[in-house]
Amino acid sequence: MDHPDSANGIPLLGLGTWKNSDPESCATSVQSALEMGYRHIDTAQAYDNEQAVGNGIARAAVDRDDCYIATKVWIDNLGYDAVIESTETSLQRLGLDSVELLYVHWPARTYEPESTLAAFDELYNRGMIEAVGVSNFEPDQLREAIDISEAPLVANQVECHPLFKQHELRDVCEQAGVDLVAYSPLARGDVFGVPELREIAGDHGVSPAQVSLAWLRQRGCVAIPKASSEAHIRDNYTSLELTLSPEELERIDAIDDANRCVDPGFGPWN
C-alpha cells in the first residue's frame, strides 16, 4: 500500500496513542501498527506512555530510520530549562536519540513564546529534534510562533474531523506551509452516527472511520487516529486505499461542523 507523506515529510496517517497507557497494550499496538505499514507514531509527555511507545518501536521489525516519531512537551514544562530537561527525559523513555517532531502541547500555563521556542531551537541545534510543532494554536498564535522559531516549524496539531473542520486554521496552515495534524479525527466515535458518512461508507463498502480519514487526507491534513485493537488499527490503515469523489468531498464539507470534542478551560479559544 502507498504511504503518502505531506509536503513537510510527515506521513499522512499515523497512530495516536492518547489514553493508551497500559504498558503492554500500548507497546503491542505500536508494534502492530508499524509492522502493518504505519510509519508515524504520536505520543506526548502527558499521555504517560512514552516508555511503552518506545518499547513498541524497539520490538517492531521496522527500521528506525523509516519511522516518524512525535511527542509533545506538557504545559508545566514549557520554561526554557524545563523544555530541555523534560525532552531529555522523553527521549530516555522512548529509547531514542532524537525524534522527528516535538510539539508545544498547548499554548498555556508556562508557555512564553520567546523563551519556549528558544529552547526548541536549542534542541534542534543539538540534533535532538528534527522539526518543531505546535498544538492547539489559534491562527494568531501560530503566526507568532512561525515568526519566532528559527528551527523549521512544520505542524499545528489540532482537533479536526468532518464535524469540526477548522476552515480558518486549514487555510492559515496552507498559506504558511505548515501541516495541520488532526487529532480526534473520528470525533471520539461520533462520525459513526452521521448519516452522510454512513451512506458514503455504504457505497464504498467501508467504515465511516475510513471515510472520515480519507476526507482529511484528500483535504491535505495529516490524521492520527487513536486505536489499540489490531482490528481498528487495520481499519484505519485501509483508509489509504479509499479515494472519495469530488461530490462526496463536497457533501462532507456541507455537514454541520460545530462539534468540538476537546475543550479544556485553558484552551486558547476560551
MOFENCOR-V105578 format. One line per field, one symbol per residue. phi: phi as a letter, one per 30 degrees, with the letter a starting at -180 (. if undefined). burial: + if it has 24 or more other C-alpha atoms within 12 Angstrom, else -. Layout:
BEGIN
phi->???
burial->???
END
This chain:
BEGIN
phi->.dcdcddcicedbbcdbeiccdedddddddedddddkebbbcbaeddhbeddeedddddddbdedccccbbbcdddccdeddeddddededdddibdabdbbcddbdbhcdbedddddddedddddidbcacbbbicdedddddddddddddccabcbdaadcadheddddddddcicddccchdchhjdddcdeddddddddcibceddddddedddcicdbbddacddddededddeddcbddeddddddeddebccdccbddddddc
burial->--++++-++++++++++++++----+++++++++++++++++++++++++++++++++++---+--++++++++++++++-+++-++++++-++-+-+++++++++++-++++--+++++++++---++++++++++++-+++-++--+-+++++++++++++++++-++-+++-+++++++++++++-+++-+-+++-++----+++++++++++++++++++++++---+++++++++++++---++--++-----++----------
END
